Amino acid sequence: MNKLKTAFTAILFLLLIGCSNRGTVEYQDVPEWAQEAIWYQIFVERFRDGDSRNQPTLQTIEGSWPHNKPNSWQPTRWTQDWYEMEHWAIESGKDFYRTVQMRRYGGDLQGVLDKLDYLQDLGINAIYFNPLNDAPSLHKYDARNYHHIDVNFGPDPLGDIELMKTENPADPSTWVWTSADKLFLNVVEEAKKRGIRVIMDYSWNHTGITFWAWQDILKNQQDSPFAQWYQIHRFNDPNTPENEFDYPGWAGVPELPQFSRFNSVEQFNHGDLIPGNFHPDLVAHIFAVTERWLAPNGDVSKGVDGFRLDVAELIPVDFWREYRAFVRSINPEAYLVGELWWADWPEKLMDPTEWLQGDIFDASMNYRWYRPTRQWLGGAIPELEHPSELVAHLDSVSAGVSQEVLRAQMNLTASHDTPRFSTSIYNQGLNKYQVNPRENPDFKVHRPDERTWRDVRLILVKQFTWIGAPHIWMGDEFGMWGADDPDNRKPVIWPDMEFDDEVVHPFGKPKPVDQVKADMELHEFYRTLIHLRRNNRVFSLGDLKYVLADDQRNVLAYERRLGNAYAITIINNGSQPADIEIPTDQRRLNDALGEDLITFRIEGGLLKATILPKSAVVLMN
């Protein structure tokens, strides 16, 4: 153990010397590419199975919750009715919502590689990967190794496990490149050939119980060189028959032990900038992992373009400032986006303004954009009845941060942590609160109705013409539906596959028979909006100005300007056709999106238009 500690001290010294040699780095600016990003979020385990030879096994998922998996366990068929329980799940005697967390479908990086041409054609130019680090769970937030890609995402899981055994995980000079690591670097290279940026998701707040440093602590207790890395209430006393070892897991989950904070505080309000840092050896390890993926083998051109950072508010801010400086010293164009979510769940979302002043993050996951948009266009509670109310909410969201930050904000309608976009519009309750059939027996888990798809389209028009980087949760472009975790993590319903109808309800209640099939009309609507934004930089880099908020007719209009480029988006959220007049300095406008939804003309410096109810149009010069 002393050798491990000596090695880590030497590595920390070398890393710090390396940082000082890089000199002072200007890191205030938000990368321009991130301001023009159209994000596509990929949860690899459920994206696409491209290699049938690397399927998860009981060995590779050992240590994930729920434990004590049946010996008859095996991966689940991709096209199976979501709520249908497998034979091994029935044999376990546990209910659906417990056994579903044991499922694996075998999605892998070969599946991503196979679908890069699809993503290029869709038009997205940035991928946000959920955690790829080696981990036993389906979600990978319980890292087993930070510095390796999950063995089941690569072509040779057992070979990669043997390769890892040759390393000292505390010593980066011994780290090898596994087949999964190499395949990921190939994915990055091929994505960049297609003009697609890539960021990785990491949680520097906690690991899993199979993480190598945690395993050393379990074995050596307070004598482990990593004992100060984690929050531990009490070590085991070998002189007693009991095991007194006690620690707090993140969110009360024992499978997710948390890192210890130094020079920090115990009590804080959500959204506070917490002072303090991590143990220096832990910081050195995190920095080594970060550099490994930003500049593999020292080559920034082969690395990722940034990171999405999990539960960012819980991590001391001194660490974040050092982390940003370190990341930007390697790649000045790297993008850092923080998960900054709740101030007071479920009513109040966090104000991330203090985190977005240029010294911590470039952007946040912008749930504060979606909530009021859903309330006005989706009729969700508490409903915003008038466009002026929406304007007030969005002005509040925008206050205190620069235009470049606003342009880089990740504007999302859904993610791995929320109900599917369509399902959140179908169920009009409070966003994220009781959004599953376990907590809400009346929650609708079946295919949404036509009203939902109409409102989805209205919100999409706003998302892709608004200031901020649009985000797509994989599969939403095919019209997928599903409640909150785990039902939002169904395998993607690719159009080249035939899926079972959904006939089963998780609690045995009656439900409609739902055909599971990709909605290619919705897909084309997404594609049209994506290419509209990609081909007209006015939507990504242009200024935004409201030109109409008509509470009587329930109509909102806003213009975007970038140099001589001009566009105007008009949304009629009312139940009747609306005749409107908007002052304009444009002599001619073309119908960029709207088809037969609008009649308009320009007369005497006024845009005069008739907008049909529950419709949107985009006009451009």
C-alpha positions in Angstrom: 0.0 0.0 0.0 2.9 2.4 0.7 4.0 1.9 -3.0 0.6 2.9 -4.1 0.7 6.1 -2.0 4.2 6.9 -3.2 3.2 6.5 -6.8 0.2 8.7 -6.4 2.3 11.5 -4.7 4.7 11.4 -7.6 1.9 11.6 -10.2 0.3 14.5 -8.4 3.6 16.4 -8.4 4.1 15.7 -12.1 0.5 16.8 -12.9 0.9 20.1 -11.0 4.3 20.8 -12.7 2.5 20.1 -16.0 -0.2 22.6 -15.2 2.2 25.3 -14.2 4.2 24.8 -17.4 1.1 25.5 -19.4 1.0 29.0 -18.2 -2.0 31.3 -17.7 -5.0 30.4 -19.9 -7.8 32.8 -20.8 -10.9 30.7 -20.3 -13.8 33.2 -20.1 -15.2 32.8 -23.6 -17.8 30.2 -24.4 -16.7 28.1 -27.5 -18.6 29.3 -30.6 -19.2 25.8 -31.7 -21.2 25.1 -28.5 -23.4 28.2 -29.4 -24.2 26.5 -32.7 -24.7 23.0 -31.3 -27.7 20.8 -31.9 -27.3 18.1 -29.2 -28.3 14.5 -29.5 -28.1 12.6 -26.2 -27.1 8.9 -26.3 -27.5 6.4 -23.6 -25.4 3.7 -25.2 -27.0 0.6 -23.5 -30.3 1.5 -25.1 -29.2 3.1 -28.3 -28.3 0.3 -30.7 -26.8 -3.2 -30.4 -24.2 -3.4 -33.1 -22.2 -6.4 -31.9 -23.9 -9.6 -30.7 -20.7 -11.0 -29.3 -20.2 -8.6 -26.4 -23.4 -9.1 -24.5 -23.5 -8.3 -20.7 -23.2 -11.3 -18.4 -23.7 -11.8 -14.7 -20.0 -11.4 -14.3 -19.8 -8.0 -15.9 -22.8 -6.5 -14.1 -21.9 -7.9 -10.7 -22.1 -5.1 -8.1 -25.0 -3.3 -9.6 -28.4 -2.8 -7.9 -30.6 -4.8 -7.5 -28.3 -7.5 -6.2 -28.8 -11.3 -6.1 -29.8 -11.6 -9.7 -31.3 -14.9 -10.7 -28.9 -17.5 -12.2 -31.2 -17.7 -15.2 -30.7 -14.0 -16.0 -29.9 -13.1 -19.5 -30.1 -9.9 -21.7 -33.6 -8.8 -22.7 -34.8 -8.9 -26.3 -34.6 -5.4 -27.9 -38.1 -5.5 -29.4 -40.0 -6.9 -26.4 -43.1 -5.3 -25.0 -41.6 -2.9 -22.4 -43.7 -4.0 -19.5 -43.6 -7.7 -20.2 -41.5 -9.5 -17.6 -38.9 -12.0 -18.7 -39.0 -15.6 -17.4 -36.0 -14.9 -15.1 -37.8 -11.8 -13.8 -40.9 -13.8 -13.0 -38.8 -16.5 -11.3 -37.2 -13.8 -9.1 -40.6 -13.2 -7.4 -40.0 -9.4 -7.6 -42.2 -6.8 -9.3 -41.5 -5.1 -12.6 -40.0 -2.0 -11.3 -37.4 -3.9 -9.3 -36.5 -6.4 -12.0 -36.4 -3.8 -14.8 -33.3 -2.3 -13.2 -31.6 -5.7 -13.8 -32.2 -5.5 -17.5 -29.6 -5.2 -20.1 -30.2 -4.9 -23.8 -26.7 -5.0 -25.2 -26.4 -1.5 -26.7 -22.8 -0.8 -27.5 -20.4 1.6 -29.3 -20.5 -0.4 -32.5 -24.2 0.4 -32.6 -23.3 4.1 -32.3 -20.6 3.8 -35.0 -23.2 2.1 -37.3 -25.6 5.0 -36.8 -23.3 8.0 -37.3 -24.4 8.3 -40.9 -28.0 8.4 -39.6 -27.1 11.2 -37.1 -25.3 13.1 -39.8 -28.4 13.0 -42.1 -30.7 14.0 -39.2 -28.5 17.1 -39.0 -27.3 17.1 -35.4 -23.7 18.3 -34.9 -23.0 17.4 -31.2 -23.4 14.2 -29.2 -23.7 14.1 -25.4 -23.0 10.6 -24.2 -24.3 9.5 -20.9 -21.5 7.9 -18.8 -19.3 5.6 -20.8 -16.9 4.7 -17.9 -16.6 1.1 -17.0 -19.4 0.3 -14.5 -21.7 -2.6 -13.7 -25.1 -0.7 -13.9 -27.2 0.1 -16.9 -26.7 3.8 -16.3 -22.9 3.8 -15.6 -23.0 6.5 -12.8 -21.5 3.9 -10.5 -18.0 3.9 -11.9 -15.8 0.8 -11.6 -13.1 2.6 -13.5 -13.1 6.2 -14.5 -10.3 5.8 -17.0 -11.8 3.0 -19.1 -14.8 2.6 -21.3 -17.3 0.0 -20.1 -16.2 -3.4 -21.1 -19.6 -4.3 -22.6 -19.5 -1.3 -24.9 -16.5 -2.7 -26.7 -15.8 -5.9 -28.7 -13.9 -7.9 -26.1 -15.3 -7.7 -22.6 -13.3 -10.6 -21.1 -10.1 -9.6 -22.8 -10.5 -6.0 -21.5 -11.0 -7.3 -18.0 -7.7 -9.2 -18.2 -5.9 -6.2 -19.7 -7.1 -4.0 -16.8 -5.6 -6.5 -14.3 -2.1 -5.6 -15.6 -2.5 -1.9 -14.4 -2.0 -0.1 -11.1 -5.2 2.0 -11.4 -3.6 4.6 -9.1 -0.7 5.1 -11.5 -1.6 6.6 -14.9 1.7 5.6 -16.3 0.5 1.9 -16.2 -2.8 2.6 -17.9 -3.5 0.6 -21.0 -5.9 1.1 -23.9 -8.6 -1.6 -23.9 -10.5 -2.6 -27.0 -13.5 -0.6 -25.7 -11.3 2.5 -25.2 -10.0 2.2 -28.8 -13.5 1.7 -30.2 -14.6 4.9 -28.4 -11.7 6.8 -29.9 -12.7 5.5 -33.3 -16.3 6.7 -32.7 -14.9 10.2 -31.8 -12.7 10.2 -34.9 -15.6 9.1 -37.2 -18.0 11.6 -35.6 -15.5 14.5 -36.2 -15.2 13.4 -39.8 -19.0 14.1 -40.0 -18.7 17.5 -38.3 -20.1 16.1 -35.0 -18.6 17.1 -31.7 -18.6 14.7 -28.7 -18.8 15.3 -25.0 -18.7 12.7 -22.2 -20.8 12.6 -19.0 -18.9 12.2 -15.7 -19.9 12.2 -12.1 -17.0 13.5 -9.9 -19.3 13.3 -6.9 -19.4 9.6 -6.3 -18.4 6.2 -7.6 -19.8 2.7 -7.4 -18.9 0.1 -4.8 -16.8 -1.8 -7.3 -14.5 1.2 -7.9 -10.9 0.1 -7.4 -10.2 2.7 -4.6 -13.4 1.8 -2.7 -12.5 -1.8 -2.9 -9.1 -1.1 -1.4 -10.9 0.8 1.5 -13.2 -2.1 2.1 -10.1 -4.4 2.4 -7.7 -2.1 4.3 -10.2 0.3 6.1 -8.4 3.4 7.5 -5.0 2.0 6.4 -6.0 2.4 2.8 -4.1 5.2 1.0 -7.5 6.2 -0.4 -9.3 6.3 2.9 -9.6 10.1 2.9 -11.0 10.2 -0.6 -14.5 9.3 0.6 -17.0 10.4 3.2 -16.8 7.7 5.8 -18.6 8.0 9.2 -16.8 5.1 10.8 -14.3 2.4 10.0 -14.7 -1.2 11.1 -13.1 -2.2 14.4 -11.4 -5.6 13.8 -11.5 -6.2 17.6 -15.3 -6.6 17.6 -17.5 -9.2 15.9 -19.7 -6.5 14.3 -18.8 -4.6 11.1 -19.1 -1.0 12.1 -18.1 0.4 8.7 -20.6 3.2 7.9 -20.7 5.8 5.1 -23.3 8.0 3.3 -24.2 7.1 -0.2 -25.3 9.8 -2.7 -29.1 10.4 -2.3 -29.1 7.7 0.3 -28.0 5.0 -2.2 -25.4 2.8 -0.6 -24.1 1.6 -4.0 -22.9 5.2 -4.7 -20.3 6.2 -2.0 -19.5 10.0 -2.1 -16.2 11.7 -2.2 -15.1 13.7 0.9 -15.0 17.5 0.8 -12.1 19.4 2.3 -12.3 22.9 3.8 -16.0 22.8 3.1 -19.3 23.1 4.9 -21.8 20.4 6.0 -25.0 22.4 5.6 -25.9 24.4 2.5 -28.8 25.5 0.4 -29.3 24.0 -3.0 -27.7 26.4 -5.5 -25.1 27.7 -3.1 -21.5 27.8 -4.3 -20.0 25.4 -1.8 -16.4 26.2 -0.8 -13.7 23.6 -0.6 -12.1 20.9 -2.7 -11.3 17.2 -2.9 -8.3 15.3 -1.5 -5.2 16.3 -3.7 -4.6 12.7 -4.8 -8.2 12.4 -5.9 -7.9 15.7 -7.8 -4.8 14.3 -9.5 -6.7 11.2 -10.5 -9.7 13.1 -11.9 -7.3 15.4 -13.8 -5.5 12.4 -15.3 -8.7 10.8 -16.4 -9.9 14.1 -17.9 -6.6 14.6 -19.9 -6.8 11.0 -21.1 -10.0 11.7 -23.0 -9.3 15.3 -23.9 -6.0 14.5 -25.5 -5.5 10.7 -25.9 -1.8 10.0 -26.2 -1.2 13.8 -26.1 -3.3 14.5 -29.3 -6.1 17.0 -28.7 -7.4 16.4 -32.2 -8.3 12.8 -31.3 -10.0 13.8 -28.0 -13.5 14.7 -26.9 -14.8 18.3 -26.9 -15.8 18.6 -23.3 -17.9 17.2 -20.5 -21.4 17.1 -19.0 -20.9 17.2 -15.3 -23.3 15.4 -13.0 -24.8 16.7 -9.8 -22.5 19.7 -10.2 -24.0 21.8 -7.3 -22.9 19.2 -4.7 -19.2 19.5 -5.7 -17.0 22.2 -4.0 -16.6 25.3 -6.2 -12.8 25.5 -5.7 -12.5 22.2 -7.4 -14.7 23.4 -10.3 -12.6 26.5 -10.9 -9.4 24.4 -10.9 -11.1 21.9 -13.1 -12.1 24.5 -15.7 -8.6 26.0 -15.8 -7.1 22.5 -16.2 -9.6 21.5 -19.0 -9.1 24.8 -20.9 -5.3 24.5 -20.5 -5.5 21.3 -22.6 -8.2 22.4 -25.0 -9.2 26.1 -25.0 -12.3 25.2 -27.1 -13.6 22.6 -24.6 -17.2 22.9 -23.4 -18.3 22.3 -19.8 -22.0 22.0 -19.0 -23.3 21.5 -15.5 -26.3 19.7 -14.2 -27.8 22.4 -12.0 -31.4 21.4 -11.4 -33.4 21.9 -8.1 -33.5 24.7 -5.6 -36.5 23.2 -3.8 -37.9 20.0 -5.4 -40.4 19.9 -7.0 -41.6 23.5 -7.0 -38.5 25.6 -7.6 -35.7 25.1 -10.2 -32.2 26.3 -9.4 -30.9 29.6 -10.6 -27.5 28.8 -12.2 -26.4 32.4 -12.8 -23.5 32.3 -10.3 -22.1 29.2 -12.0 -22.2 30.8 -15.5 -19.9 33.8 -15.0 -17.0 32.4 -17.0 -15.0 30.8 -14.2 -17.0 27.5 -13.7 -19.3 26.3 -16.5 -20.0 27.5 -20.1 -23.7 26.5 -19.7 -26.2 24.4 -17.8 -28.9 21.9 -18.7 -31.6 24.4 -19.2 -34.7 22.9 -17.5 -35.8 26.4 -16.7 -36.4 27.0 -20.4 -38.6 23.9 -20.7 -40.9 24.3 -17.7 -42.6 27.6 -18.6 -42.6 26.6 -22.3 -44.4 23.4 -21.4 -46.9 25.4 -19.2 -47.8 27.7 -22.0 -47.8 25.5 -25.1 -48.5 22.2 -23.4 -51.1 23.3 -20.9 -49.2 21.9 -18.0 -49.8 23.0 -14.4 -49.4 25.6 -13.2 -50.7 26.8 -16.6 -49.4 30.0 -18.1 -52.5 31.3 -19.9 -50.9 34.3 -21.7 -47.8 34.8 -23.7 -46.8 37.8 -21.6 -46.5 35.4 -18.7 -44.2 33.2 -20.7 -42.1 36.2 -21.7 -41.7 37.2 -18.0 -40.6 33.7 -17.1 -38.1 33.5 -19.9 -36.7 37.0 -19.2 -36.1 35.9 -15.7 -34.3 32.8 -16.9 -32.1 34.9 -19.1 -31.2 37.6 -16.5 -27.6 37.8 -15.3 -25.8 35.8 -17.9 -24.1 36.9 -21.1 -25.5 36.4 -24.6 -22.8 33.8 -25.4 -23.9 31.7 -22.4 -27.5 32.0 -23.4 -26.6 30.8 -26.9 -24.8 27.8 -25.4 -27.4 26.8 -22.9 -28.6 23.2 -23.4 -32.3 23.7 -24.0 -33.9 20.3 -23.5 -37.4 18.8 -23.6 -36.4 15.5 -22.0 -33.5 13.4 -20.9 -32.6 10.1 -19.1 -33.8 11.8 -15.9 -37.3 12.9 -17.0 -40.3 11.4 -18.8 -40.2 11.2 -22.5 -41.0 14.5 -24.2 -44.3 13.3 -25.5 -45.3 11.7 -22.2 -44.6 14.8 -20.3 -46.9 16.8 -22.6 -49.6 14.0 -22.5 -49.6 14.2 -18.7 -50.1 17.8 -17.7 -49.2 17.7 -14.1 -46.2 19.4 -12.4 -43.0 18.7 -14.3 -41.0 15.9 -12.8 -43.4 15.4 -9.8 -45.2 12.0 -9.6 -44.5 11.3 -13.2 -44.7 7.6 -13.1 -47.5 5.0 -12.3 -45.9 4.0 -9.0 -46.5 7.4 -7.4 -49.5 8.4 -9.5 -51.9 5.6 -10.4 -53.6 7.9 -13.0 -50.4 8.6 -14.9 -50.8 7.7 -18.5 -48.1 5.3 -19.7 -49.6 4.5 -23.2 -49.2 6.2 -26.5 -50.1 9.9 -26.3 -53.1 11.4 -28.1 -53.3 13.7 -31.1 -53.4 16.8 -28.9 -50.1 15.8 -27.5 -48.4 15.5 -30.9 -49.8 18.9 -31.9 -48.3 20.6 -28.8 -45.1 18.7 -29.3 -44.7 20.2 -32.7 -45.4 23.7 -31.4 -42.8 23.4 -28.7 -40.3 22.0 -31.2 -40.7 25.1 -33.4 -40.0 27.3 -30.4 -37.0 25.1 -29.3 -35.3 25.3 -32.7 -35.9 29.0 -33.3 -35.2 30.2 -29.8 -31.9 31.3 -28.3 -30.0 28.4 -26.9 -28.7 25.1 -28.2 -31.5 22.6 -28.9 -31.2 19.1 -27.3 -32.8 15.8 -28.4 -33.1 12.8 -26.1 -32.4 9.8 -28.3 -35.6 8.3 -29.8 -37.8 11.3 -29.2 -37.5 12.1 -33.0 -39.2 8.7 -33.6 -42.1 9.6 -31.3 -41.1 7.4 -28.3 -43.1 7.6 -25.1 -42.5 6.6 -21.5 -42.8 7.7 -17.9 -39.9 8.8 -15.7 -36.9 6.5 -15.0 -36.8 3.7 -15.9 -39.6 3.9 -18.4 -37.8 6.8 -20.3 -34.9 4.4 -21.0 -36.6 2.0 -23.4 -34.5 0.8 -26.3 -34.7 3.1 -29.3 -37.5 2.0 -31.7 -35.4 1.9 -34.9 -37.6 1.8 -38.1 -35.7 -1.3 -39.4 -37.0 -3.4 -36.5 -40.3 -4.9 -35.7 -41.4 -4.4 -32.1 -44.0 -6.2 -30.1 -47.2 -4.2 -29.4 -47.4 -2.8 -25.9 -50.3 -4.6 -24.3 -49.1 -5.0 -20.7 -49.6 -2.5 -17.9 -46.9 -2.6 -15.1 -49.7 -3.1 -12.5 -52.0 -5.3 -14.5 -54.5 -2.5 -15.3 -56.3 -2.3 -18.6 -54.6 -0.3 -21.3 -54.9 0.3 -25.0 -53.0 -1.9 -27.4 -50.2 0.4 -28.7 -48.3 -0.4 -31.8 -44.6 0.4 -31.3 -43.3 1.9 -34.5 -41.1 4.8 -35.5 -43.2 7.9 -36.4 -41.4 8.9 -39.6 -43.6 12.0 -40.1 -42.4 13.3 -36.7 -38.9 12.3 -37.6 -39.1 14.4 -40.8 -40.4 17.3 -38.8 -37.4 17.1 -36.5 -35.1 16.8 -39.5 -36.7 19.9 -41.2 -36.2 22.0 -38.0 -32.7 20.8 -37.5 -31.6 21.7 -41.0 -33.5 25.0 -40.9 -31.4 25.9 -37.9 -28.1 24.5 -39.3 -28.5 26.3 -42.6 -29.4 29.7 -41.0 -27.0 30.9 -38.3 -29.5 33.6 -37.4 -31.2 31.0 -35.1 -28.0 30.1 -33.3 -26.0 33.3 -33.1 -28.7 36.0 -33.8 -30.1 38.5 -31.3 -33.7 37.8 -30.1 -36.4 40.4 -29.7 -40.1 40.0 -28.8 -42.3 41.8 -31.4 -45.7 40.6 -30.2 -47.2 39.1 -27.0 -51.0 39.3 -27.6 -52.7 38.0 -24.5 -56.2 38.4 -26.0 -55.5 36.2 -29.0 -52.8 34.1 -27.2 -50.2 34.8 -29.9 -46.4 35.2 -29.4 -43.9 36.5 -32.0 -40.2 37.0 -31.8 -37.6 38.0 -34.3 -34.0 36.9 -34.7 -31.3 39.1 -36.3 -27.7 38.4 -37.3 -26.2 41.1 -39.6 -28.6 41.3 -42.6 -30.2 37.9 -41.8 -33.7 38.1 -40.3 -36.3 35.6 -39.2 -39.5 35.8 -37.3 -41.4 33.0 -35.5 -45.1 33.4 -34.8 -47.0 31.0 -32.6 -50.8 31.1 -32.2 -51.6 29.1 -29.1 -55.2 30.1 -29.2 -58.2 28.2 -30.2 -59.2 30.6 -33.0 -57.5 32.0 -36.2 -55.6 35.2 -35.3 -55.3 38.3 -37.5 -52.1 40.1 -36.5 -50.0 43.1 -37.5 -46.3 43.4 -36.7 -44.1 46.4 -37.6 -41.2 45.2 -39.8 -38.3 46.8 -41.7 -38.3 43.9 -44.1 -39.4 44.3 -47.7 -39.8 40.6 -48.4 -40.3 37.5 -46.3 -40.4 33.9 -47.3 -42.4 31.1 -45.6 -39.6 28.9 -44.2 -41.9 26.7 -42.1 -45.6 26.7 -42.0 -47.0 25.2 -45.2 -50.7 26.2 -45.4 -50.9 27.5 -41.9 -50.6 31.1 -42.8 -51.5 33.9 -45.2 -49.4 37.0 -45.0 -48.3 40.2 -46.8 -46.1 43.2 -46.1 -47.9 46.5 -46.4 -46.9 49.9 -45.3 -44.1 48.7 -43.0 -46.4 46.1 -41.4 -46.4 42.3 -41.6 -50.1 41.4 -41.8 -50.9 37.8 -41.2 -53.6 35.3 -40.4 -52.4 32.4 -38.2 -54.5 29.3 -37.8 -55.2 28.1 -34.2 -52.6 26.0 -32.5 -50.0 26.5 -35.2 -46.6 28.1 -35.7 -44.8 29.6 -38.7 -41.3 30.8 -39.4 -40.6 33.6 -41.9 -37.2 34.6 -43.2 -35.7 37.2 -45.5 
